[in-house]
Structure formats: C-alpha cells, structure tokens
Amino acid sequence: MYRLLSKSAAVAFASVAASILLALIVVPALGGVVDGTAWVMLVMCPLAIAWPASAYMFWQGDKLKRAHDELARAHAELAAAHSRLEEKSKRDPMTGMLNRETFFQALDRTRRRSDRGALLIIDADHFKKINDSFGHLTGDDALLEIAAAIRRAVRAGDVLGRIGGEEFGALLVGATDDEAARVAERIRHEVELIRFRPVDERTVPLTVSIGGTVCGHDTTVSDLMRAADRRLYEAKSRGRNLAIVEPVAAAA
C-alpha cells in the first residue's frame, strides 16, 4: 500500500508541476495573468484528478500482476501434477519398476538406437507355493525383496520392469555377452542371499531363474523375447535357481 501511495503521489506532483509550467508559458503568451485563484486551480485540479486516478491505475496493475502470478503458479502446479501422474502411469504400483507396456516400449526404443545390449527375463521360483502357504500379502513382501535384490545387482543405467505377476525384465543397456552373464549371475546370487522370514523365525528360501539374450544385428523385440524365454525355460528345466544367457551369435 505504501508503495502504491508513493507512486501515485509522484504522478500527482509531476502533474502539478506540468500544469504550472504549462500555465506559465501559455497564459502570458495569451495576454493573461496567473493570479491567486489560478494558482490554487493549477495545484488542486491535478492533485484531485491525477492522484486518485493514478492510485487506481497502479492498484489495478498490482491486482493484474498478482492474478498473473497466481495463474502462473497454478499452471506450474498443474504441469507438475500431470508429470507425476504420467510417471505414475508408467510404473508398477507395488515395486515401482516400469510396468510391462512401458518396459517393452523402452526396449523397442533402445533397439532402434543401438544393436548393443541384452535382455534378461527373471522369474521367481516356486512362487505359487509361497502364496498358497502364507497368503498373497506375504507373497507381495517376497516380491518386494526380490525386486530390491534385482536393483542392487544391476548396473547404473539399466532399465527394470515388472512384466508379469512374479516375472521381471532387465534391459542391460550396451552390455556384451560377458557383462550380461555376470549381471544375470549377480542377480541370481543376490536373490539367493535373501533371508525371508514371513512368520516366526523360519526362513523361506527365495530364488529366481533367469533367461537372457544379447542383442544381435537386426533382432526385433519379439526375437529377443523368444530367445530369452527359451533360456528361461531351460533354466527352469535344469532345476531352477540358474541363470542362462544366450550369446549374440545364437540370437542373430
């Protein structure tokens, strides 16, 4: 308020000065005299008109600026909320990993940019037994433990997704045959180290089987999925708790 009054007062006094200056130039030129009444009018009229008019103008300007600032803040909050909602729609609500659709979109984009990399499909072993024995809430806890182990085992920049009930996908960006095999084994080992105790102090073992394939030249997402699925089936048939990665030559 003080700033508004100060600005409007400055405009009013500038108007008084301009009025007096103009009168002193024009009135004598027309043969007139600026007398006492004229002096009062020269001062009072600009003050009575310019001061309230300028105060109102500045007040309206401040209101418009505040409204613009509020609109900008609301727009920023809306954009942030939309961004959060969009990101949430891409995530599996339980594990926080990418959901199936978003994971395969990321896999497809990566395949278009580069021929290097590997796909791992990670499936929890005997998971139905955990759900049947302890209930689905306990099964969810076990899945969260497995998801955390997978995160610990992959490299920075790798892309993770939950692509089924107890099945995860890992896109190892730029990985070679050897790197993919090492990461797959690290995941298997990290899960095996989990000491999962759903009730009392009894430990329930958690393990995963992993099938993987390294990207070959011109391989499609469907090709990669089929190759990784073959290796996953092989790992299951050979006793589970095993990681098998198909080399690039076989995937091409």
C-alpha positions as CSV (number, residue, x, y, z in Angstrom):
1,M,0.0,0.0,0.0
2,Y,2.8,2.4,0.9
3,R,4.5,1.8,-2.5
4,L,1.2,2.3,-4.3
5,L,0.6,5.7,-2.5
6,S,4.1,6.8,-3.1
7,K,3.9,6.1,-6.8
8,S,0.5,7.8,-7.2
9,A,1.8,10.8,-5.2
10,A,4.8,11.1,-7.5
11,V,2.5,11.1,-10.5
12,A,0.2,13.7,-8.9
13,F,3.0,16.1,-8.1
14,A,4.5,15.7,-11.5
15,S,1.1,16.6,-12.9
16,V,1.0,19.7,-10.7
17,A,4.5,20.7,-11.9
18,A,3.5,20.2,-15.6
19,S,0.3,22.2,-15.1
20,I,2.1,25.1,-13.5
21,L,4.8,25.1,-16.2
22,L,2.2,25.0,-19.0
23,A,0.2,27.8,-17.4
24,L,3.3,30.0,-17.0
25,I,4.1,29.5,-20.7
26,V,0.6,29.7,-22.3
27,V,-1.3,32.2,-20.1
28,P,1.2,35.1,-20.5
29,A,1.5,34.3,-24.2
30,L,-2.2,34.9,-24.5
31,G,-2.0,38.2,-22.5
32,G,-3.4,36.8,-19.3
33,V,-2.1,36.8,-15.7
34,V,-1.7,33.8,-13.4
35,D,-3.3,35.1,-10.2
36,G,-4.1,33.6,-6.8
37,T,-7.2,31.7,-7.9
38,A,-5.3,30.3,-10.9
39,W,-2.5,29.1,-8.7
40,V,-5.0,27.2,-6.5
41,M,-6.6,25.7,-9.5
42,L,-3.2,24.8,-11.0
43,V,-2.3,22.9,-7.9
44,M,-5.7,21.5,-6.7
45,C,-7.0,20.2,-10.0
46,P,-4.1,17.9,-10.8
47,L,-4.0,16.7,-7.2
48,A,-7.7,16.0,-7.2
49,I,-7.6,14.2,-10.5
50,A,-4.2,12.7,-11.1
51,W,-3.6,11.3,-7.6
52,P,-6.7,9.1,-7.3
53,A,-6.6,8.2,-11.0
54,S,-3.0,7.1,-10.8
55,A,-3.6,5.3,-7.5
56,Y,-6.5,3.4,-9.0
57,M,-4.4,2.6,-12.1
58,F,-1.5,1.3,-10.0
59,W,-3.8,-0.7,-7.8
60,Q,-5.4,-2.4,-10.8
61,G,-1.9,-3.1,-12.2
62,D,-0.9,-4.7,-9.0
63,K,-4.1,-6.8,-9.0
64,L,-3.4,-7.9,-12.5
65,K,0.2,-8.8,-11.7
66,R,-1.0,-10.8,-8.6
67,A,-3.6,-12.6,-10.8
68,H,-0.9,-13.4,-13.4
69,D,1.4,-14.7,-10.7
70,E,-1.3,-16.9,-9.3
71,L,-2.2,-18.2,-12.7
72,A,1.5,-19.0,-13.4
73,R,1.8,-20.8,-10.1
74,A,-1.4,-22.8,-10.8
75,H,-0.1,-23.7,-14.2
76,A,3.2,-24.9,-12.8
77,E,1.4,-26.9,-10.1
78,L,-0.8,-28.4,-12.8
79,A,2.1,-29.3,-15.0
80,A,3.9,-30.9,-12.1
81,A,0.8,-32.9,-11.1
82,H,0.4,-34.0,-14.7
83,S,4.1,-35.0,-14.9
84,R,3.7,-37.0,-11.6
85,L,0.5,-38.7,-12.9
86,E,2.2,-39.5,-16.2
87,E,5.2,-41.0,-14.5
88,K,2.9,-43.0,-12.1
89,S,1.0,-44.4,-15.0
90,K,4.3,-45.9,-16.3
91,R,5.1,-47.7,-13.1
92,D,4.1,-50.9,-11.4
93,P,2.3,-49.7,-8.3
94,M,3.9,-52.3,-6.0
95,T,7.6,-52.4,-7.0
96,G,7.9,-49.0,-8.6
97,M,9.6,-50.6,-11.6
98,L,8.3,-49.9,-15.1
99,N,5.1,-51.7,-16.0
100,R,5.0,-54.2,-18.8
101,E,3.9,-51.9,-21.6
102,T,6.4,-49.1,-20.7
103,F,9.3,-51.6,-20.3
104,F,8.7,-53.0,-23.8
105,Q,8.4,-49.5,-25.2
106,A,11.8,-48.7,-23.6
107,L,13.2,-52.0,-25.1
108,D,11.9,-51.1,-28.5
109,R,13.4,-47.6,-28.4
110,T,16.8,-48.9,-27.3
111,R,16.8,-51.5,-30.1
112,R,16.2,-48.7,-32.7
113,R,19.1,-46.7,-31.4
114,S,21.7,-49.4,-30.9
115,D,22.4,-53.1,-31.6
116,R,24.2,-53.5,-28.3
117,G,22.6,-54.6,-25.1
118,A,21.0,-57.6,-23.5
119,L,17.6,-58.6,-22.2
120,L,17.1,-60.7,-19.1
121,I,13.8,-62.3,-18.0
122,I,13.8,-63.1,-14.3
123,D,11.2,-65.4,-12.8
124,A,10.7,-66.2,-9.2
125,D,10.9,-69.9,-8.5
126,H,8.0,-71.8,-6.8
127,F,6.2,-68.6,-6.1
128,K,2.8,-70.1,-6.1
129,K,3.9,-72.2,-3.1
130,I,4.6,-69.1,-1.1
131,N,1.2,-67.5,-2.0
132,D,-0.6,-70.8,-1.2
133,S,1.3,-71.3,2.1
134,F,1.4,-67.8,3.5
135,G,-1.1,-65.7,1.5
136,H,-0.8,-63.1,-1.2
137,L,0.2,-60.3,1.2
138,T,3.3,-62.3,2.2
139,G,3.8,-63.1,-1.5
140,D,3.9,-59.4,-2.2
141,D,6.5,-58.9,0.5
142,A,8.6,-61.6,-1.1
143,L,8.3,-59.9,-4.5
144,L,9.4,-56.6,-3.0
145,E,12.5,-58.4,-1.5
146,I,13.3,-59.9,-4.9
147,A,12.8,-56.5,-6.7
148,A,15.2,-54.9,-4.2
149,A,17.8,-57.6,-4.9
150,I,17.5,-57.1,-8.6
151,R,18.0,-53.4,-8.2
152,R,21.1,-54.0,-6.1
153,A,22.6,-56.3,-8.7
154,V,22.1,-54.4,-12.0
155,R,24.3,-51.5,-13.2
156,A,23.5,-47.8,-13.2
157,G,21.5,-47.0,-16.3
158,D,20.0,-50.5,-16.8
159,V,16.2,-50.5,-17.2
160,L,14.0,-52.7,-15.0
161,G,10.3,-53.6,-15.4
162,R,7.8,-55.9,-13.8
163,I,6.4,-57.8,-16.8
164,G,4.3,-60.4,-15.1
165,G,3.0,-61.5,-11.7
166,E,6.3,-62.8,-10.5
167,E,8.3,-62.0,-13.6
168,F,10.8,-59.2,-14.1
169,G,12.6,-57.8,-17.1
170,A,16.0,-56.2,-17.2
171,L,17.4,-54.3,-20.1
172,L,21.1,-54.2,-19.8
173,V,22.0,-51.2,-21.9
174,G,25.1,-51.7,-24.0
175,A,26.0,-55.0,-22.3
176,T,28.3,-57.5,-24.0
177,D,27.9,-61.3,-23.7
178,D,30.2,-61.5,-20.7
179,E,28.7,-58.4,-19.0
180,A,25.2,-59.8,-19.4
181,A,26.2,-63.2,-18.0
182,R,27.9,-61.5,-15.0
183,V,24.9,-59.3,-14.2
184,A,22.5,-62.3,-14.5
185,E,24.6,-64.3,-12.1
186,R,24.8,-61.4,-9.7
187,I,21.0,-61.1,-9.7
188,R,20.6,-64.8,-9.1
189,H,23.2,-64.7,-6.2
190,E,21.7,-61.6,-4.7
191,V,18.2,-63.1,-4.5
192,E,19.6,-66.4,-3.1
193,L,21.2,-64.4,-0.2
194,I,17.8,-63.1,0.9
195,R,16.7,-64.4,4.3
196,F,13.0,-64.1,4.0
197,R,11.1,-64.8,7.2
198,P,7.3,-64.5,6.7
199,V,6.3,-66.0,10.0
200,D,8.1,-66.6,13.3
201,E,11.8,-67.2,12.7
202,R,11.6,-69.7,9.9
203,T,13.5,-68.7,6.8
204,V,11.8,-69.4,3.4
205,P,14.3,-69.6,0.6
206,L,13.8,-67.3,-2.4
207,T,15.4,-68.0,-5.7
208,V,15.0,-66.9,-9.4
209,S,15.6,-68.5,-12.7
210,I,17.0,-66.2,-15.4
211,G,16.9,-66.4,-19.2
212,G,18.8,-63.9,-21.2
213,T,19.9,-63.0,-24.7
214,V,22.3,-60.5,-26.1
215,C,21.0,-58.2,-28.8
216,G,22.1,-59.3,-32.3
217,H,22.1,-57.3,-35.5
218,D,18.5,-56.5,-36.7
219,T,16.9,-58.5,-33.9
220,T,13.4,-57.4,-33.0
221,V,11.8,-57.2,-29.6
222,S,9.9,-60.3,-30.4
223,D,13.1,-62.1,-31.3
224,L,14.7,-61.1,-28.0
225,M,11.7,-62.2,-26.0
226,R,11.6,-65.6,-27.7
227,A,15.3,-66.1,-27.2
228,A,15.2,-65.0,-23.5
229,D,12.1,-67.2,-22.9
230,R,13.9,-70.2,-24.4
231,R,16.8,-69.7,-22.0
232,L,14.4,-69.1,-19.1
233,Y,12.6,-72.4,-19.8
234,E,16.0,-74.1,-20.0
235,A,17.0,-72.7,-16.6
236,K,13.7,-73.9,-15.1
237,S,14.0,-77.4,-16.6
238,R,17.6,-77.7,-15.3
239,G,16.5,-77.3,-11.7
240,R,15.8,-73.6,-11.3
241,N,18.0,-71.0,-9.3
242,L,20.0,-70.8,-12.5
243,A,21.0,-68.0,-15.0
244,I,21.5,-68.8,-18.7
245,V,22.3,-66.1,-21.2
246,E,22.2,-66.8,-24.9
247,P,25.2,-65.3,-26.7
248,V,24.9,-62.8,-29.5
249,A,25.7,-65.2,-32.3
250,A,22.8,-67.5,-31.4
251,A,20.4,-64.6,-31.1
252,A,21.1,-63.2,-34.5
